[in-house]
Amino acid sequence: MSKKRHSHEEGSNSERMVSYDQGQPLLASEREGGSDLSEEDKLLGNGHGGEGGHHKSKISSWTNTGVIMCANLMGAGVLALPAVMKDVGWIPGLGLIVLLAFGAIYSGSLITRIWVLAEHRKHRADKYGDLGHFAYGEKGQKVVNSVTYFYISVVTVVFHLAAAESLQTVFYDVAGNLCLWQYSLVTVFLVLPLAQIRSLQNVSFLAILGSVTILGTVLIAVCRMLEQGPLEGAHTELINTSRKDIRPKVDTLVLIVFSYCGQAIFTELISSMDKPADFPKAVWSSTLTMMGSYILIASVGYACLGGLAIAPVTDALPEDFWAQIANILLFGHVLVAYIIELNILTKGMCYMWQVLRPGSWPTGKSKESRVQRKVIWGVSSTFLVIMSFLLSNTVSFFSELLAFAGATGGIATTYIFPCLFIVKVDQAISKTEKFVCKTIIVTACIFAVVCLCNTVLDIIQKWQDVGPPFMCMSCNYKKENNLTPGVC
């Protein structure tokens, strides 16, 4: 997310812009005046937005907000759904997609109620972390921000891996023997120049671009699989009762949770609406749209690939021109999302620098100060990209990384935090709903821990079965070892 302030005076008009994907918010408020930074250099602040904070002009209808929510929430996780179906079968897979869609809708309704309560009590709540402050003070805000930042960090690793795999599939016919880590290194050099853009003033456009590219990817994948028909040996089951694949079954739920993640941007979206009371309409419309898309790709992918389904499903497409187009679109999608998430993390690192070493932070508008701030930004963004490169090649398993992201941050931002907040701040909540929320909190916490441990065990097992960190993982290697039924 990015936000451009035109004035720091009370009652000023400003434009809200929201970011893409698994897209996350700027987690703390920007400085409210007295700042000696230029507009493009304003960094994340830790102001909790207490009483008296001004709000931005309301510019979005619920229909526009619903479109932006689809653009933000519907990401690369959708491409793992056929593999999810493989692990549990038709009935549990489709049932969980529907059930967790309504879980996401309930989560959105809770966030709406919390935001309205904060508004009535004159507590500014433009950011997700502001809800944590509203409910539990500064400690609550710090916990929410820390969890969400960690979640964003894991998601950037997922994006780096997805970008590298997309490039590998695009160029499989001319460079089939190149290793995955080599494509990952190419991704570093492609991303680094774009990561130096500090002011993402057109992230709304980027959000729509990201949405169009992922929808195009899904459409091509669905059409090509339907045209190809079921693969030989593609066996499906109503319910997969096999006990030898217990750990993938546990990951199934968190992968679907991840597909609906993005609640951390909801406060920004509500704050931008001309009628915040209509936000539930946006939640319902966007979530049901996503649910329909997820059912489509999951059903077609599982019907055509069966037990051979892999994630991302684009790697299972037939070797032809359309497979390359699908992966080019996927690369564009993850590149857009990657740049926006890097921008958020880089601002966070710069803010930490400013807080931890205030005496060394370059202030003022002189040329020397601007150059120094650009250098700090460059060092921070380079560090983040290099870490994404190292981690994505240490754990180069798409589904396991998605599950890790869901377990460490997705479950908390979608279920745990909203339920914790509403129980704390809504004194009119019924005993029944309070019991339901407390049950969700306990269940979600236990499930997050179980999923986290399960994912770590999965990764260790993959290192033994597939290969250690930084192994070559060329397209030829994947085909020779039956790791993919398709292109790469």
Secondary structure as UniProt FT lines:
FT   STRAND          2..4
FT   TURN            10..11
FT   STRAND          15..17
FT   STRAND          29..30
FT   HELIX           39..41
FT   STRAND          44..47
FT   TURN            51..52
FT   HELIX           62..73
FT   HELIX           76..80
FT   HELIX           81..88
FT   HELIX           90..120
FT   TURN            121..122
FT   HELIX           128..170
FT   TURN            171..174
FT   TURN            176..177
FT   HELIX           180..195
FT   TURN            201..202
FT   HELIX           203..228
FT   TURN            232..233
FT   TURN            244..245
FT   HELIX           246..259
FT   HELIX           263..265
FT   HELIX           266..271
FT   HELIX           276..278
FT   HELIX           279..305
FT   HELIX           306..308
FT   HELIX           313..316
FT   HELIX           321..356
FT   HELIX           358..360
FT   HELIX           367..394
FT   HELIX           398..405
FT   HELIX           406..410
FT   HELIX           412..416
FT   HELIX           417..425
FT   TURN            427..428
FT   HELIX           431..465
FT   TURN            469..470
FT   HELIX           475..480
FT   TURN            481..482
//
